[in-house]
Amino acid sequence: MSKNRRDPWLTIFEPSPQARLRLFCFPFAGGGTVAFRDWSKGLPKEVEVCSVQLPGRGIRHREPCFTRLPPMVEATAQALLPYFDRPFAFFGHSLGALVAFELARHLRRQGVHQPIHLFASGRRAPQVPGRHIPRYNLPEPELIEMLRNFEGTPPEILAQPEIMALLLPTFRADFEAHETYSYTDEPPLGCPISAYGGTDDSEVSLEQLQAWQEQTSAAFSLQLFHGGHFFVNSQQWLVLRSLRNELQQLLGRVG
């Protein structure tokens, strides 16, 4: 299928019309497609990296953000459906992992194409209750301090009130969608799941990562990387090396 590079829902930094597999990447709360800008350089050439752009960020910064997960997933499914014309996998970090998981379940309920693999990074398994009180309505200084502790937003950005005034509504909306999520029991997914986690992630424990195994009737694997919640940034090339190895195996199965 010929893809429209101006599609507001996707950024494909290195389009590959002959790719045999698409990897849809879902960002963390407040994140955009830039988080996956360099990923194509570290992954097999047969894989086309498709970075998902949700409303409220990047070129869609004027659009209202979703504050609940179900409508976010439904809209995402409708927008991405034309791109499911060849084998595909999902990768999501933190909030993105939850979006990817619920999107896979939504597609199954609709009886349409399914991902052949789910990579869930930096997020407890969806059936595991959260330990924190909601943080999306924290006063601005406390919210900024929380973001600073996560180490996912550059300090120079956090220190600029004008920029943060533009970014905080998106963070709040994403946190609200994340923290108001209510898990509903359904049969496990039929695709394999790989869980990625940080050794020093105060948000997600080893046990919470291992619980992803309950969400698949296929193979499960767990890999840990040195670092905190944003190990996916600080250890990017190690993450990409592991991801590349797993994607090579997937390519071997799709022919």
FITORVEX-700442 format. One record per residue (C-alpha): residue number from 1; chain; x, y, z negated. Coordinates in steps of 0.02 Angstrom, whole numbers. Layout:
FITORVEX-700442
+-------+------+--------+--------+--------+
! kolse ! loti !   east !  north !     up !
+-------+------+--------+--------+--------+
!   NUM !    A !      X !      Y !      Z !
...
+-------+------+--------+--------+--------+
***
This chain:
FITORVEX-700442
+-------+------+--------+--------+--------+
! kolse ! loti !   east !  north !     up !
+-------+------+--------+--------+--------+
!     1 !    A !      0 !      0 !      0 !
!     2 !    A !     61 !    175 !     38 !
!     3 !    A !     69 !    275 !   -123 !
!     4 !    A !     32 !    458 !   -139 !
!     5 !    A !    179 !    535 !   -232 !
!     6 !    A !     67 !    680 !   -282 !
!     7 !    A !    -48 !    567 !   -381 !
!     8 !    A !    -61 !    658 !   -549 !
!     9 !    A !    -72 !    493 !   -642 !
!    10 !    A !     97 !    428 !   -585 !
!    11 !    A !    274 !    485 !   -558 !
!    12 !    A !    381 !    368 !   -453 !
!    13 !    A !    556 !    442 !   -457 !
!    14 !    A !    626 !    316 !   -333 !
!    15 !    A !    484 !    252 !   -222 !
!    16 !    A !    513 !     79 !   -151 !
!    17 !    A !    378 !     27 !    -27 !
!    18 !    A !    458 !   -145 !    -12 !
!    19 !    A !    464 !   -178 !   -199 !
!    20 !    A !    402 !   -350 !   -250 !
!    21 !    A !    353 !   -296 !   -426 !
!    22 !    A !    289 !   -137 !   -504 !
!    23 !    A !    331 !    -91 !   -684 !
!    24 !    A !    204 !     31 !   -758 !
!    25 !    A !    282 !    127 !   -902 !
!    26 !    A !    175 !    207 !  -1038 !
!    27 !    A !    258 !    342 !  -1147 !
!    28 !    A !    256 !    371 !  -1333 !
!    29 !    A !    146 !    503 !  -1415 !
!    30 !    A !    181 !    673 !  -1341 !
!    31 !    A !    290 !    597 !  -1206 !
!    32 !    A !    280 !    610 !  -1018 !
!    33 !    A !    353 !    531 !   -864 !
!    34 !    A !    525 !    609 !   -892 !
!    35 !    A !    555 !    476 !  -1026 !
!    36 !    A !    577 !    349 !   -885 !
!    37 !    A !    665 !    461 !   -759 !
!    38 !    A !    826 !    360 !   -752 !
!    39 !    A !    756 !    186 !   -774 !
!    40 !    A !    762 !    137 !   -591 !
!    41 !    A !    952 !    151 !   -596 !
!    42 !    A !    963 !     13 !   -725 !
!    43 !    A !    831 !   -106 !   -658 !
!    44 !    A !    824 !   -222 !   -506 !
!    45 !    A !    797 !   -135 !   -340 !
!    46 !    A !    649 !   -249 !   -307 !
!    47 !    A !    558 !   -167 !   -454 !
!    48 !    A !    469 !     -1 !   -428 !
!    49 !    A !    460 !     98 !   -590 !
!    50 !    A !    292 !    187 !   -604 !
!    51 !    A !    287 !    313 !   -746 !
!    52 !    A !    110 !    347 !   -807 !
!    53 !    A !     65 !    530 !   -833 !
!    54 !    A !    -80 !    553 !   -952 !
!    55 !    A !   -179 !    717 !   -958 !
!    56 !    A !   -108 !    859 !  -1062 !
!    57 !    A !     75 !    848 !  -1011 !
!    58 !    A !    189 !    881 !   -864 !
!    59 !    A !     95 !    935 !   -709 !
!    60 !    A !    -66 !    895 !   -803 !
!    61 !    A !    -32 !   1011 !   -949 !
!    62 !    A !   -191 !   1111 !   -918 !
!    63 !    A !   -302 !    957 !   -930 !
!    64 !    A !   -377 !    911 !  -1099 !
!    65 !    A !   -294 !    767 !  -1189 !
!    66 !    A !   -387 !    612 !  -1241 !
!    67 !    A !   -412 !    596 !  -1428 !
!    68 !    A !   -484 !    420 !  -1424 !
!    69 !    A !   -405 !    266 !  -1349 !
!    70 !    A !   -554 !    183 !  -1261 !
!    71 !    A !   -591 !    327 !  -1139 !
!    72 !    A !   -403 !    347 !  -1112 !
!    73 !    A !   -388 !    164 !  -1063 !
!    74 !    A !   -543 !    166 !   -954 !
!    75 !    A !   -485 !    320 !   -857 !
!    76 !    A !   -310 !    248 !   -839 !
!    77 !    A !   -378 !     84 !   -772 !
!    78 !    A !   -483 !    173 !   -641 !
!    79 !    A !   -337 !    283 !   -587 !
!    80 !    A !   -209 !    142 !   -573 !
!    81 !    A !   -320 !     11 !   -492 !
!    82 !    A !   -260 !     51 !   -314 !
!    83 !    A !    -81 !     16 !   -369 !
!    84 !    A !   -119 !   -161 !   -428 !
!    85 !    A !   -103 !   -228 !   -250 !
!    86 !    A !     56 !   -323 !   -291 !
!    87 !    A !    123 !   -410 !   -448 !
!    88 !    A !    147 !   -290 !   -592 !
!    89 !    A !    203 !   -282 !   -773 !
!    90 !    A !    173 !   -157 !   -914 !
!    91 !    A !    301 !    -75 !  -1028 !
!    92 !    A !    245 !     38 !  -1169 !
!    93 !    A !    333 !    119 !  -1316 !
!    94 !    A !    241 !    158 !  -1479 !
!    95 !    A !     72 !    231 !  -1426 !
!    96 !    A !    116 !    174 !  -1250 !
!    97 !    A !    126 !     -7 !  -1307 !
!    98 !    A !    -50 !      4 !  -1377 !
!    99 !    A !   -115 !     85 !  -1217 !
!   100 !    A !    -33 !    -51 !  -1112 !
!   101 !    A !   -105 !   -189 !  -1220 !
!   102 !    A !   -283 !   -121 !  -1217 !
!   103 !    A !   -269 !    -86 !  -1031 !
!   104 !    A !   -223 !   -269 !  -1001 !
!   105 !    A !   -375 !   -323 !  -1102 !
!   106 !    A !   -487 !   -198 !  -1011 !
!   107 !    A !   -430 !   -265 !   -842 !
!   108 !    A !   -467 !   -442 !   -900 !
!   109 !    A !   -643 !   -394 !   -952 !
!   110 !    A !   -669 !   -314 !   -782 !
!   111 !    A !   -609 !   -472 !   -694 !
!   112 !    A !   -475 !   -382 !   -594 !
!   113 !    A !   -287 !   -404 !   -575 !
!   114 !    A !   -187 !   -443 !   -732 !
!   115 !    A !     -8 !   -394 !   -777 !
!   116 !    A !    113 !   -539 !   -766 !
!   117 !    A !    207 !   -477 !   -920 !
!   118 !    A !    183 !   -355 !  -1063 !
!   119 !    A !    332 !   -269 !  -1144 !
!   120 !    A !    278 !   -195 !  -1311 !
!   121 !    A !    410 !    -81 !  -1386 !
!   122 !    A !    416 !      8 !  -1553 !
!   123 !    A !    240 !    -34 !  -1608 !
!   124 !    A !    165 !   -154 !  -1733 !
!   125 !    A !     49 !   -286 !  -1662 !
!   126 !    A !   -124 !   -210 !  -1635 !
!   127 !    A !   -212 !   -324 !  -1759 !
!   128 !    A !    -96 !   -265 !  -1900 !
!   129 !    A !   -172 !   -120 !  -1998 !
!   130 !    A !    -72 !     40 !  -2013 !
!   131 !    A !      6 !     90 !  -2177 !
!   132 !    A !     -2 !    278 !  -2158 !
!   133 !    A !   -140 !    403 !  -2188 !
!   134 !    A !   -188 !    499 !  -2029 !
!   135 !    A !    -56 !    625 !  -1983 !
!   136 !    A !   -132 !    708 !  -1831 !
!   137 !    A !   -211 !    845 !  -1939 !
!   138 !    A !    -57 !    885 !  -2041 !
!   139 !    A !    -14 !   1069 !  -2063 !
!   140 !    A !    106 !   1128 !  -1929 !
!   141 !    A !    265 !   1131 !  -2038 !
!   142 !    A !    234 !    953 !  -2098 !
!   143 !    A !    196 !    890 !  -1924 !
!   144 !    A !    356 !    967 !  -1856 !
!   145 !    A !    455 !    890 !  -1999 !
!   146 !    A !    380 !    720 !  -1959 !
!   147 !    A !    431 !    739 !  -1777 !
!   148 !    A !    606 !    787 !  -1834 !
!   149 !    A !    618 !    629 !  -1940 !
!   150 !    A !    564 !    523 !  -1791 !
!   151 !    A !    715 !    591 !  -1695 !
!   152 !    A !    619 !    579 !  -1532 !
!   153 !    A !    606 !    766 !  -1498 !
!   154 !    A !    768 !    866 !  -1470 !
!   155 !    A !    807 !    979 !  -1619 !
!   156 !    A !    826 !   1129 !  -1503 !
!   157 !    A !    646 !   1104 !  -1446 !
!   158 !    A !    581 !   1087 !  -1624 !
!   159 !    A !    668 !   1250 !  -1668 !
!   160 !    A !    575 !   1353 !  -1536 !
!   161 !    A !    402 !   1406 !  -1599 !
!   162 !    A !    342 !   1459 !  -1427 !
!   163 !    A !    377 !   1289 !  -1351 !
!   164 !    A !    308 !   1195 !  -1501 !
!   165 !    A !    147 !   1296 !  -1491 !
!   166 !    A !    123 !   1220 !  -1318 !
!   167 !    A !    175 !   1043 !  -1367 !
!   168 !    A !     90 !   1019 !  -1535 !
!   169 !    A !    -89 !   1003 !  -1467 !
!   170 !    A !    -31 !    857 !  -1360 !
!   171 !    A !     57 !    775 !  -1506 !
!   172 !    A !    -98 !    797 !  -1615 !
!   173 !    A !   -213 !    725 !  -1482 !
!   174 !    A !   -100 !    574 !  -1454 !
!   175 !    A !    -81 !    543 !  -1640 !
!   176 !    A !   -269 !    554 !  -1660 !
!   177 !    A !   -298 !    427 !  -1521 !
!   178 !    A !   -169 !    315 !  -1602 !
!   179 !    A !   -225 !    332 !  -1782 !
!   180 !    A !   -413 !    315 !  -1749 !
!   181 !    A !   -387 !    155 !  -1650 !
!   182 !    A !   -495 !     10 !  -1707 !
!   183 !    A !   -440 !   -165 !  -1658 !
!   184 !    A !   -572 !   -286 !  -1593 !
!   185 !    A !   -535 !   -471 !  -1592 !
!   186 !    A !   -525 !   -551 !  -1420 !
!   187 !    A !   -438 !   -707 !  -1351 !
!   188 !    A !   -249 !   -689 !  -1328 !
!   189 !    A !   -184 !   -624 !  -1162 !
!   190 !    A !   -129 !   -751 !  -1034 !
!   191 !    A !     31 !   -660 !   -991 !
!   192 !    A !    195 !   -673 !  -1089 !
!   193 !    A !    235 !   -536 !  -1213 !
!   194 !    A !    407 !   -468 !  -1256 !
!   195 !    A !    418 !   -362 !  -1413 !
!   196 !    A !    561 !   -238 !  -1433 !
!   197 !    A !    603 !   -156 !  -1598 !
!   198 !    A !    731 !    -49 !  -1689 !
!   199 !    A !    830 !   -120 !  -1834 !
!   200 !    A !    806 !     40 !  -1936 !
!   201 !    A !    630 !     85 !  -1880 !
!   202 !    A !    536 !    141 !  -2036 !
!   203 !    A !    373 !    137 !  -1938 !
!   204 !    A !    377 !    -45 !  -1883 !
!   205 !    A !    439 !   -196 !  -1980 !
!   206 !    A !    507 !   -359 !  -1911 !
!   207 !    A !    351 !   -451 !  -1968 !
!   208 !    A !    240 !   -325 !  -1880 !
!   209 !    A !    336 !   -352 !  -1719 !
!   210 !    A !    328 !   -541 !  -1735 !
!   211 !    A !    140 !   -529 !  -1752 !
!   212 !    A !    131 !   -488 !  -1565 !
!   213 !    A !    150 !   -674 !  -1538 !
!   214 !    A !    -32 !   -695 !  -1590 !
!   215 !    A !    -85 !   -590 !  -1439 !
!   216 !    A !    -23 !   -710 !  -1305 !
!   217 !    A !    -62 !   -889 !  -1256 !
!   218 !    A !     98 !   -889 !  -1152 !
!   219 !    A !    282 !   -861 !  -1198 !
!   220 !    A !    337 !   -736 !  -1329 !
!   221 !    A !    506 !   -658 !  -1365 !
!   222 !    A !    571 !   -529 !  -1488 !
!   223 !    A !    726 !   -422 !  -1470 !
!   224 !    A !    797 !   -297 !  -1593 !
!   225 !    A !    907 !   -149 !  -1551 !
!   226 !    A !   1011 !    -43 !  -1667 !
!   227 !    A !    923 !    118 !  -1713 !
!   228 !    A !    763 !    194 !  -1777 !
!   229 !    A !    593 !    220 !  -1698 !
!   230 !    A !    669 !    295 !  -1541 !
!   231 !    A !    799 !    160 !  -1510 !
!   232 !    A !    726 !    157 !  -1334 !
!   233 !    A !    815 !    324 !  -1308 !
!   234 !    A !    972 !    303 !  -1412 !
!   235 !    A !   1003 !    126 !  -1345 !
!   236 !    A !    927 !    153 !  -1173 !
!   237 !    A !   1054 !     57 !  -1072 !
!   238 !    A !   1049 !    -92 !  -1190 !
!   239 !    A !    860 !    -90 !  -1179 !
!   240 !    A !    870 !    -80 !   -990 !
!   241 !    A !    995 !   -223 !   -984 !
!   242 !    A !    875 !   -336 !  -1079 !
!   243 !    A !    729 !   -275 !   -975 !
!   244 !    A !    827 !   -305 !   -815 !
!   245 !    A !    861 !   -485 !   -864 !
!   246 !    A !    679 !   -519 !   -901 !
!   247 !    A !    622 !   -434 !   -741 !
!   248 !    A !    743 !   -540 !   -640 !
!   249 !    A !    657 !   -694 !   -708 !
!   250 !    A !    487 !   -621 !   -661 !
!   251 !    A !    549 !   -586 !   -485 !
!   252 !    A !    600 !   -767 !   -471 !
!   253 !    A !    421 !   -818 !   -508 !
!   254 !    A !    332 !   -697 !   -391 !
!   255 !    A !    434 !   -755 !   -241 !
+-------+------+--------+--------+--------+
***
